[in-house]
C-alpha cells in the first residue's frame, strides 16, 4: 500500500512501487509538486518492474527523494514503436 502523508508518496516495497506506477498511468498525472520518497531498499529480483512513466505521461515533474535507498535487480525489455 502506498502511504500518502503531506504530499509524499512513501515507497518501501515492490508492491508500493508498482502501485504508484499504476496510479500514474490511470490518472495521467506527472506528480507535479508532489514528493516520492523511498523508505527502504527495494529488490526487484524475480519481480515485475513497472516504470513509473510508462503509460502516456512522458516526464516526472515532482521531487524524488532516494533517501540513501536503492532500487536493485531491475530488468526490463525496451520496445520500439514504429
MOWO-V36253 format. One record per run of one state. SS is the DSSP state (H for helix, E for strand, L for the rest). FROM is the first residue (numbers start at 0). LEN is the number of residues. If there is no record, write none. Layout:
BEGIN
SS|FROM|LEN + SS|FROM|LEN
END
This chain:
BEGIN
L|0|2 + E|2|3 + L|5|2 + E|7|4 + L|11|2 + H|13|14 + L|27|7 + E|34|4 + L|38|3 + E|41|2 + L|43|19 + E|62|3 + L|65|5 + E|70|2 + L|72|10
END
